[in-house]
Amino acid sequence: MSEAGGGRGCGSSVPQRAPWSLVAATAAFCLVSATSVWTAGAAPMSREERQKLGNQVLEMFDHAYGNYMEHAYPADELMPLTCRGRVRGQEPSRGDVDDALGKFSLTLIDSLDTLVVLNKTKEFEDAVKKVLRDVNLDNDVVVSVFETNIRVLGGLLGGHSLAIMLKEKGEYMQWYNDELLQMAKQLGYKLLPAFNTTSGLPYPRINLKFGIRKPEARTGTETDTCTACAGTLILEFAALSRFTGATIFEEYARKALDFLWEKRQRSSNLVGVTINIHTGDWVRKDSGVGAGIDSYYEYLLKAYVLLGDDSFLERFNTHYDAIMRYISQPPLLLDVHIHKPMLNARTWMDALLAFFPGLQVLKGDIRPAIETHEMLYQVIKKHNFLPEAFTTDFRVHWAQHPLRPEFAESTYFLYKATGDPYYLEVGKTLIENLNKYARVPCGFAAMKDVRTGSHEDRMDSFFLAEMFKYLYLLFADKEDIIFDIEDYIFTTEAHLLPLWLSTTNQSISKKNTTSEYTELDDSNFDWTCPNTQILFPNDPLYAQSIREPLKNVVDKSCPRGIIRVREESFRSGAKPPLRARDFMATNPEHLEILKKMGVSLIHLKDGRVQLVQHAIQAASSIDAEDGLRFMQEMIELSSQQQKEQQLPPRAVQIVSHPFFGRVVLTAGPAQFGLDLSKHKETRGFVASSKPYNGCSELTNPEAVMGKIALIQRGQCMFAEKARNIQNAGAIGGIVIDDNEGSSSDTAPLFQMAGDGKDTDDIKIPMLFLFSKEGSIILDAIREYEEVEVLLSDKAKDRDPEMENEEQPSSENDSQNQSAEQITSSSQEVDLVDQESPEESSLNSEPESSPADTDNAASVSASEQNSHPTENRETASLDGECTDLDNQLQEQSETEEDSSPNVSWGKKVQPIDSILADWNEDIEAFEMMEKDEL
């Protein structure tokens, strides 16, 4: 039995460096023992049914592969709706998605080792001959280094691995003489110029014919790459070095991994999504286990398995500890900021994180793997497929589904680890859904919208490379496969590399640089290839007990049994449960009921009140169900208010000297006063009101007359402040948060609500700024006295005429000003972290007395996790404000170009210091919606 990652082995007899006999891809550790445990706890699927399902998978593959060969080959991919091949340049561009296409018969290469796994050896031999005869790797086309590595280089190496295996068996491939390996080596050398950077991180794209930075290459100007793009090379490149003896490939891949490790955020041990390939600066500072990072973690652990280098395991364990500490919120996996890991960066998850339970199986951390997998399965049962992204309350965020295989991958590895026939039923569901909803006459079509069932004319190569491989292996017995799958490890594209490479051509230095700058927790090394008596503590229903509380996590209706119990208790005289619409935060009886339901009230530092449910703290299971329903009602109430009251965020743009419109501050709107989206923007100089809180008649009306008044939040209603400054002659108002240090990058934006009375008398525009953004205006006033701003629905282009008019006339003044300016790269400040309006959340903050919160209670859907056991439901109570977190998804691209750049002179040092800190966080949100998954 192999040890799949260090630490504890499968029983006491396993040596420290045992052969990798059971590490097929993500290691089916302790499989025999696990199976014997689980068959006692669930009805096993009969061999006849498993064979039937396996044959069904074979027929489905034949349908997809046959139609590709008939209608698309030698094109890269099949377009299953129009029954033709997708050729780069002949179809409308799909952006970055097309970077996987290189006119090298992508689907055929990606499917090579799948043919052998499915026991189609004759077809495999024919396919290899077609690759050698028809495929050209010297095309004048720009391709993704990442995609070309995992799909084409990995496909060639996987095909070579199984070709030499078949040749050794003596029946097939007797003519084979490493031709696929020679093609892989040729491709490897074509990818090497991408590593010509000071950091060692590769450029994201390369021209197969002309390389990098030549005029004909049409690439080489990029500055950023994703972490997974740079960190998912080591398996293929090391295998190429081990197969050929050319060490340069493994050396380059190791250097890239070393650099990423060096650049991790040291306090959190997390990495960001996007990094500058020249400077090593993090461009996007959000961190998760999904798109942009996923396979970086996967390859650290698998590099240890394949290459036996302990430093890779130590790095993975360090990252894994951080993931479980900050990102894992069972059963959810939510992105956080690398420098503020307690702050969630998103209110949604992407489909690529579905691979993570499978990786946790290799790690040996089974419980969270079961929990996350079950949550994902419940989402699939609701939508038939896993949406490309979905919110924390399991609504669709991005509705596409390009037939991704990651969930099937995790299902296979959980079955191999537990032997629980439940996962065979999960696989059966996947097969049924594919045939029922995705199958078309010419193959299988991606889902354009899982809600409507509409199709997209797309069948990606990974569908054949991974999906059918994992589904077939799920139902296959060992004798159904013509080779021992446990002698191989799967790459991220499910290509097979032999484990004996760990002892072949070991010419790379294995100096352990990890422990030089990190202290490792020894507990990270437990639970890898664990003893099943510890992993499954003498309980054949262990996995079922973990899954059961998550059965209704997506379905918000209460189980009928609970409803009947509640009805009986009502008839016996018990009080009905507390409803969200009746809840009053100041009612002691209501607070006591919340406590009984396992719901606690938390007062946040920024003034908000948050509800958190831990079902295990409830007085009884019925109370826990009541608490869950209460939280869900709060979410629905929030959603209803959100639809009724949503307004987009606004902009405060400083247009006077020396800013000239280059500074744009994100502002929250008001539900009263002049609507800036329907009327022309308001422009004027700013002045502070007296009293500063604006809660009584102003004592300095002459100072605010014809100007935009600055007022501080607190002590009275927003509408009252607006009336007082309007009566003093102000043409607009900016309310600045009184909570010192608050910022729009760390707190959700909200809109200022009225006071429950008629607010039609308020005619001026009112906007809200958090403390940090407000300080920028206040510091500017102290520095320049006269500060003019523009209140608008979105940022306007800066005025070059005004900028020219303000230039100093004397040569010396001009030189002095030039010396004071900072020539840094411009940074665009987005108004908001964009998200679909129907899925944005609602948070609120009480402006006046606590009693005001009783009038409009609501909940933040973005901060809740809806599962009844080990459950944490969170909600923020509404007062006078409603959240505007993540809106205007469709406007993100159109507003991008109009967002002015931020540039500061050294003369404005206090503002510069504030802005630098502010931008550090806002960059993490800036491109969140722009990424291709």
N, C-alpha and C positions, 0 to 999 in steps of 0.2 A: 504494500500500500504506500502510496506516495504521500509526502508531506507537501501540501500545496501552499506554502508560504511561510514556513518557519514556525517556531514555537511548538505547541503540543501536537503530537502525531496521533494516528489512529490506533490507540492502544499503546502499551508500554514497549512493544517489541519493534516499533518503527525507528530506524536509525535517523540521525540528524539530517543527512543528505541522501534520502532514499531515492530510488529510481522514480521517474515521473509516470508511473503506470496508470494512474487514475485521474489525470489532469486534463481530460479532453476539453479543451477550450477553457472553460471556467471551472474545471476540476469537479468531477463527480465523486467526491470524496466519500469514503465509508458507505458506498452504495448498497452493498449486500446487507450489511447490518441494518442500515436505515430501512430498506425495503421490508425486512422481516419484522421490524417494529411496526411499520405502518399498515401492513395488510391486516393486522389485527383490529385496526380502528376504523376501516372503511371498506365498503364492498368493492372488491377488485373488479376491474373490467376484464371480461373474458378474453382469452387469446384470440378467439375468432373475431370478436369485435375490434380488437386492436389491429388485427391483420386487415380487416375490412377498411378501417380508417387509414391505415398505411397505404393500401392500394388506392384509396381515394386521393391521397396526397400525390401518388405517382401519376394518376390520371390528370390531376390538376397541373402538375409540372409539365406533362406532355402537351397539355392544351396551351400553356403559356410559351414554352420553349418551341414547340412546333410552329406556332403562329409567328414567333419572332423569326425563325429560320425561313419560313415560307414567304412572309410579307415584308420583312424588314432587313434581314441580313444582306449585305455586310454593314448596314447602318449601325449606329451605336445602340439605339433603342427602338422599341416598337411603339407605335402610336395605335393603341388597340381600338379606338373608336373609328378611325379612318382607315385602318388596316394597311398602314404603310410605315416605312422607316423614318426615324427622326435623324436628319443630317444637319450638322452644324452649318449655319449660314443659309440653309434653304427653308428654314421655318422661322417665324417671328421669334426674336430673342426673348428668352425668359430671364435674362439677367444672370446672376451668379449661378443659378441652377445649371445653366448650359456649360459651365466651366468643367463639368465632369466629362463632357463629350470631346473626343479628340480624333474622330474619324479612324478609330482603331478597333471597330467591332466590339464595343465595350461589353454588351450583354453576353456575347459568346465567351469572352475571356473570363468574365465574372462568374460564369456558370460551369466552368470546367470541372472543378472538384465536386460540385453538386452532382454532376452526372455519375461520378464514381460512388459517392455516398448512397445514391439512389439505385446502385447496382446496374447502371446503364453503361457498362464498360465498352460495348461496341460503339455506342454513340459518342463516348468520350474519345475513343481512338479517332473516329471520324472528325470530331471537333478539333482535336489537336492538329490534325493534318490541315484543316481549313485555316487555323490560326497561322501555322507556319507558311502556308501558301499565300494567304490573302492579306494578312495584317501588316500595315506599314506604320512604324513608329517615328517616321521622319516627316511628319506633316507640318505645314506652316499654320499652326493653330495654337492659340493660347489656352492652356489648361490649368486647372487647379492642381497644385503640387500635392495637396492632401488627398483629393479624390483619386488622382492618378496613382498615388502610392498604394492606397488601401484597395482599390478596385482592380487596377491593371497590373501593377507590380505584384500585389498580393495574389491576384488571380493566376499570373504566370508561375509564381513560386508554388502556390497550392497545386496547380496542375502538374508541375515538375515533381513535387513530392509524391503525388499519387501515381505518376507515370513510372517513376523508378520502383515504386512498390509493386505495381502490376508487372513490370518487367522481371522483377525478382521472382514473382510467382510462376513465371514461365509460360503463360497462356496469351496474354495481350502485350502490346507495346514492345515486342521483341526488336523492332527496328529502331526504337527510340535511342538517341545518343545525346541527351542533354540539350536538345534544341530550344525548348522553352526556357531553360536556364540561361542560355546565351541571349535570348531576347530580353529576359529580365535584366541581365547585366547591361545590355545596350540601353535599356530604358533607365536603369539606375544612373548611368553616366550622363544621360540627358537631363536628369533631375539635379545633379550635383551643382551646376552653376547657380541654382537658387540659393545655395548656402553661402554665397559670396557676400556676406555682411559682417560687420565688425562684431556683432553679438553671436553669430553662429546660428541665429534663427533664420529659417529659409524665407525667401519671398513667397507670398501666397500663390503666385502664378508664374508660369514659365512658358515660353514658346518652344514646342518640341523640336523645331528646326533651327531656330536662331538663338535660343537661350534667353539671356537676360540683358536688358539695357542697350542692345543694338537698336538702331532705328527701325530695322525690319521686324524686331521682336514685338513691338507694340506693348511692352510690359517692362517692369523693372523700376517704375516710379512709385510703387506702393510703399507706404511706411508702416502699415499695421497688418497684423495677422492675428488669427484667433489662437488661443492656447492649445486647443485640440489640434489645430492645423500644424503647429510646430512640434507638438508633443506626441503625435501619433505616427511615428516613423520607425521607432526602434525595432519592432518585431520584423518588419519586412526588410529593413536595411541590414540589421544584424544577420538575419537568415541569408540574405544575399552574400554578405561577407563570409559567413560560415560555409555556404555551399561552394563559393568560388575561390576563397582564400584571399580575396581583395579586401583588406581591412578598412579601406577608406570609407566605405558606406556606413559601417557601424560606428566609426569614429565621428563622422559628421552628425549622426543621429544622437549619439551620446552627448556631444557638445551642446546640441539644442536643448536636450533634457536638463543638462547641468545648468544652463543659463536660466531656464524657467524656474528651476528649484532655487537658484540663487536669488531670483527676483520675487519670490513669494512674499506676501505680507508677513513680516516676522512676528507680529503680536498675535495674529489670528491663524497663521500657517495656511491661509487660503490664497488662491490665485484668481486673478481677474479673467474676464472673458476675452479681452483684446489687448495686445501689447505692441508697442512700437519696436520694430525689428532692428532699428539702429541704436536707439537709446536705452531700450529696456524699460521705458516708462509704461505704466498701465494706462491704456486709453479708456477702457471700460472697466470700472472697478467693482462691478457686481460679480458675485460668485455663486455658482450652483453646481449641479451634477448633470445638467442638461446641455442644450445646444451651446457650442463654443468651447466647452471644457470637457465634456463627458469622457471621451476616449483617452484623454491625457491621464486620468486616474486609472483607467482600465489598463493602459500600457505600462504604467509603473509596476503594477502587480504582476502582469503577465510577463514582463521583461525579467522579473525575478524568477518566475517559473521556467521560462525558456532558457535563460542565460545563467541562472544561478548566482547572480551578483547581489549580495546582501544589501548594498546601498539602495537598490531600487525598492526592496521591501521596506527598509527603514523610512524612505521618503513616503511611500504609500501609506504606511501606518501613521505617520505624522499627519498627513493630509486627512486620512480617514477619521482620526480622532477629532480634527477640526470640523469635518463634515457632520459627524454625529453630535457634536457639541452645539453647532450653530445652525446648520442647514436642515438637519433632520428634525421634523416636528411630526412624529408618527401619527398617521401614516403619510403625511405630506413631506415633500422636499422643496423648500422655498428658498429662492435666491436671497442673498444678503449682501451687504457691502463689506469688502475685504478689510477696510479700516474701521468699520463700525458693525461688527458681525452680529450684534443684537438687533440691528435694524433691517427689516425685510426690504428688499429692493423691488419686489414684484408682488402682485396679488394673484398671480397665475403661474401655472407650470406648463412646460412644453413636453411633447410626446417622447423626445429622445431620452428623457430620464428613465424611461421604462426599462432600460438595460441595467439599471443600478441594482435591482434585486438579484439579478444573475451574478453581478460582481460581488455582492455581499455573500453569495453562496461560496464563491472562491475564498473570500475572506473568512468564511465560517460563521458569520453573524446572521443566524437564520431568522430570529424573531422579527427584526425590522424588515427583512426581505419578504417574509410572509405578509406583514402588515401592508407595506407599500404595494406589493403585487395584488393583494386583494382589493385595495382601494382602486387601483387601475382597472381591475376586472369589473368592478361595479360601474365604473364610468363606461366601459365598453358595453356592458349589458344595457346601459341606458341609451347609448348612441350607436350601437352596433360596431363601431370602431373607436379607436382612441383619437379624439380630435388633436390636431396639431398643437393646440394649446387650450387649456381649460382653467377656470378660476378655482379658487380655494373652496367655493361652494358648488363646484362641479358643473358649472355652466360652460357652454362653449365660448372660447375666446377667439381662437382661429379654427375655422370649421373644416379645413382641408384634412385629408388623410391620404398620403401618398403610398399606402400599403407598406408601412414601416414594419420591420420584423422584430424590433427590440422586445416587445411584450412576449412574443412567441419564444424568443431566446431565454428570457427569464423564466418562463413557464417550464421549458425543457430542463433547465438547470435545477429549479426547485423540485421537479419530479425526480431527477437523478439523485438529489441530496436526501429527499425524504421518502421516496417511493410511494407517496400518497396518491392514490388513484383519483383524487379530486382534480389534480392537474391534468389528467387525461381527459376529464370532462371539460376542463377549460379549453384544451386543445381542440376538442370536438366542436366546441362553440365557435372557435376561430375558423375552422374549416367550413362550417355551415354558413357563417356570415360572409366569408369570401365568395362562396358559390352563389349565395342568395343575392348579395348586393353589389359585388364587384365584378363578377364574371360577365363577360360580353363575348360575342361570337369570335372575335379575334384576339382573345387573351383575357387579361384582368385589367380593369381600368381603375386608376386612382379616384378617390372620392373628392369631388370639388367642395361638397358641403355635406357633412354627416347628418345634418338635420333634415335636409331635403332629399338626400340620396342621389344628388346629381353627380355626374362623372366628369373627369378630366381626361383628355386624350394623352395619357401618360402611363407608362409601365416601366418604372426604373429598374436598372440592372440588379440592384440589391434585392429586389423582390425574388428573383430566381437564385441569387447567390446565397441568401440567408433564410427567407421564409420557409421554403420547401425543405431545406436541409434540416432546420430545427423541428419542423412538424413531423417529418418522416422519422427522425431519430427519437422523437417523443414516443411514438407508437411501436418502434422496431425492437425486436429482440436481438440479442447479440449475434445470433446465427443469421439474422437477416442482412447483416452488413459483411461485405467480403474482406474486410480488414479490421484490425483492432482500433477503434476510434480513440481508445484511451492512450494510444501512443502519440497522439497529436494534440496540439493546442490550437484553438480557434483565434484568428485575428479579429479585429473589430468588424470586418466584412465577412466573417465566418470562413475565411480561407484556412486551410489546414497546413500547419508547419510541424515537422517531426520533432519530438522532444530530444532525440539523440543529438540535435544540433548543439546542445549545451556542452558537449564534450568534444566538439569538432572545431578545429582552427581557432583555438582560444589564444589569440595574440593581442587582445585588447587588455590594457592595464585595468585592473579592478580596484584601484585605489579608492578606499571608502572616504568620500568627501562629505558625506551626510552628517556624521556625528561631530564634525569639526565645528558646526555652528548650530546645533540643536540638541536639546536634551530630550530623550525619548522615554515615554511611559512604557514600562515593560508590559503592562496589561494589554497593550496593543498587539502583543505577539501571542496571546493566548488564543483560543477559538479558531485556529486555522487547522484544517483537517482534524477536527475534534473527535474525541471518543463519543460514539453515539449514545452511550449510557448517560453521558453528561448533557449532550446536546438535546436529546429527547428523554427527559427524566422519568423513565419507566412509565410513560403515559402515551399510549397509542393514539390518544385524541389531542395530543399537544398542539399540532398545527391547526386542527379544527377549532380548538379553544381560542387561538389567536385570531382566526378569521371570523368567527361567529359575531363578535361585537361590531364588525364592519359590514355586515350583510346589508344594513339599511343606511349606510353612510351617505349614499347618493339619493336614495328614495326618502323624501322628507315625511312621508306618511307614517303614523305610528303602527306598530304591529297590532293585528286585530285582538290578539290575546290581551294585550295591555289595555286596549280600549274597553274590552268587556269587564276587566277588573275595575277600571275606573268607573264605569257606569254602575256597577254593583255598589261601589263605595259611595257614590253620590246618592243612591237610593237609601243607603243606610244612614244618611245624615251628614256625611263628610262634606267639607267645602270643596267646590270645584277648583281646579288648579288656577294659579294666577295667569292672566293673559297679558301679553305684551302691551296691548292698547290701554290697559288699566293701570300699568305699573307707574308708581310715583317714587322717585329716588329719595324723597324726604319722608316717606311713610315707613316707620319702624317695623310695622307688621309685614310690609312687603319685603323689607330687607331680611327679615327672619325667614320668610318663605323662600327667598333666594338661597339662603344658607342651607336650608333643608334640601333644596334641589341640587346642591353642589355648585351653586353659582356664587361667586364672590365679586365684590365691587372694589375696583382698584382706581385710585386717584393718581393720574399720571402727572409728571412734572410740568408738562405743558398746559395743564389746566383741564384736560379731558378726563372723563370718567369712563372706565373700561369694565365691561363684564367678561368674566372668564369662568367657564364651566369645566370642572373636573368631575366626571360622572362617578368615579370611585369614591368621592367624598360625600355623595348624596346619602340621605338617611336610609333609603331603600331603592330597590330597582325601579319601583313605580315612580318614586320621586326623581330618580335619574332621568326617566323617560319624560316626566313633566318638565324637567330642566331643559332637556334637549328640545322639546317642542317650544318652550318659551324662547330659547335662543333662535330657533328657526322663525318664529313669529316676528321677532325683532328684526331679523334679516329681511323678511318679506315687507315689514313696515318700512324699513329703510329703503328698499327697492322702490316701493310705491311713492315715497316722498321724493326719491331721487328722480323718478320720471316726471313728477309734477313740477319740481322746482329747479331742475338742473340748469345751470348757466355756464358757459365756457369761461375760462380764466381771462383776465385782462392784462394789459401791459402798462407800466409806468416807465416812460423813456425820458432820460435826462438829455435835453437838447441844447442847453447853454454851454458856453465855453468852460472848460476845455473838452467837454464830453461829446458835443455835436451828435447826439443820438446813438453813440456807440455803447451806452450802458442801458440795458433793458431789464427791468425788474418784474418778476412774475407777481401778479396781484390777484386777489380774490374779488369778485364782483359783489354787488348788492342786489337783493330782490326788489329794491325800490329805487326811485330816482331815475335819472336819465340813462337809458339803455345805450351804451356806446356802440353796440353792434348795429343799431338802427339809425343812429345819428352821427354827425361828424364828431371827430375827436375834440377833446377840450385841452387847450394849451394855455399855460399861464405860469407866473412865478409862484413859488411856494412861500408860505408864512406860517409860523406856529401860532396856534390860538391860545388865548388866555381866558379862562383856565385851560390848561393843556388837555384835560380830559373832555372838554367840550360839553359838560353835563349841565351847564347853566348859561345864562346870557353872557356873551363874550364881553370882556372889559377892554379889548383892543380892536373894535370893529374897523377902525381906520387902517389897521395893519393888514387885515385879511380882505378888505374891500377889493373886488376885482381880481382876487388871487385864489390859489388853491390852498385850502387850509389844512394844516397838519394837526391831527388830534390823536390822543392816546386812548387805547382801548381800556375799558373798565368803568365801573361805578354807575353806568346807566346804559340804556338801550342804544343800539346803533342809530335807530331812527331819530331818537332825541338829539343825538350829536349832530346829525345831518340838518335838522331843523334849526338848531342854534347857529351853526355857521352860515346857513343859508340866509337867516334873518340878519346876519352881520354883513351880508353882501358878497360872500365867497361864491366863486363860480364852480367850485368842486371841492371834494374833500378826500383826504387820505388818512385812514385810521391805521396807526402803528401799534403793533402788539406790545403789551406791557410785560410779557413774559420774556425776560432777557435771554438772548441766545437762540430764540426760536427762529426757524428758517424754513422756507418752502421746500428745501431739499430733504429735510428730515421729518417734516410734519405735513400731512395731507392738506391741500388747499381747501378752503370752504367759502361759501357765499354768505354774506351778511343778510340775515332775515329781518323782517319788520318786527314791530312790537305788538302785533295782533290787531292793530287799528288800521284805519284807512291811511295809506301813505301816499295817496295821489298828490298831496300838497308838496311833496319833496320833488323838486325839479332839477336839482344838480346831480352830477355823477358822483358816486361814492365808491372808493376802492379800498382794499385792505392789504397791508403789507406786514409780514412777520418782522420780528425785531431786527434780524440781521440785515434784511433788505432795507428796512426803514433807516437803519443806522448809516447806510450809504448816502441817503439824501441828507440826513442831519449832519454828517461829517462834511458833506459838500457845502452846506450852508455855512458852517463854521469856517471853512477854508475860503469860500468865494463870495459869501453874503448873498449875492443874487443868483438864484438857481431856478431855471425854467424847466418845466417838465411837460410831457405830453401824455394825457390819459386817453387810451384807445383800446379797441378790441384786439388789436395785434400790433406788433412793432412796425414802424414805418421806416422807409429808407432814410438814411442820414442825409442831411442837407449840405451838399458840398459848397453851395454859395455862401452859406453862413460861416462855414469853416474857413473859407477864403477871406471873408470879411474880417474875421477875428484875428487873422495872422498879424503879428507885430510888424510895424512898418520899418523900424530900424534894423540894420544888418546884425548889430550886436544882440538885440532882443531876439531876433530870429535864431541866431546861433545858440543863445542861452536856452531857448525853448527846445531846440533840437537836442541839446545835451540832456534835457530833463526827461525826454520821452523814452519810453521803453519799447524796443523793437522786438516784441515777442510775437510768437505765432498767434493769430487771432483765434478766438474761441467763440463759437456761436452758443448763445444761451437760449435753449428752448423754453417756451412758456410753461410747459407742463410735461410730465411723464405721460405719454399719450396712451389712451386705452379706449376701447369701444364704449360709448355712453351707456349701453345697456348693461355693461359689466363693471362700471366704475363704482366705487364704494362711497359711503356716506359716513363721515365723522363729524362731530360737532363739538363746539366749545361754548359753555354758558358765558354770556356777556354780562349778565346782571346777577340777580340773586338766585340761589339754588332752586327756588320755587319755579323759576322760568323753565327749568329743564323738564318740568312735569308736562308742559304743554305740547312738547314735540319730541318725544323720545324716539330714537332710531338706533340702528345698529350698523357696524361696519362689516359688510360681507367680506371685505378683503382681509380681515383679521380673525376669521373664524375657521375652525376645523370641525366639521360635522360628523363626529363619530361617537357613539354612546359610551363605550368603555375605554378606559385610558384616554378620555376625551377632553379636549381643551377647546371650548367655544369662547370666542372673545367678541366683545361688542363695545362700541363707544356710544354713550348717551348723547342725544342731540339736545342742544339748547337753542340758541338763537341762530346758529350757523349750520350749514350743511356742506358736506365734503364735495370737493371737485377733483378728487384724486384720479388722475389718468383718464383724460377725455380727449376728444377731437382726433381720433385715430386717422380719419381720412384727411385731416388737414395737416398732418405732420409733415408731409412732403411739400405741400404748397407753401406752408409758412416758413419752411426751413431757410429758403433763400432770402426771405425778407428780414430774418432776425439779424440785427446789427451785430457787428463784432465788438468785442470788449477790448479796449486798449487804454492804458492809464499812463499818465506822466509821473515821474518820480516825485513831483511836487505834491501829489495827492497821496502821500504815503499811508495815512490811516485808512483811506478807502481801499487803496491797493492791497493792504494787508487783509482787510475784511473780504474783499472779492476773491483773493487767492484761496482762502479757506472755503469760501462759498462754492467756487467753481470745482473744487476737488470733489465735492459730493455730487454736484449737479451733472458732472460728466458721466457719472454712472447711469443716470437716467436718459442721457441725451440721445443715445442711439438704440434704446431698448426695443422700440417698435420697428426699427429699420432692418434688423437682422433677418437674414434668411435662415430658417431652421436647418 
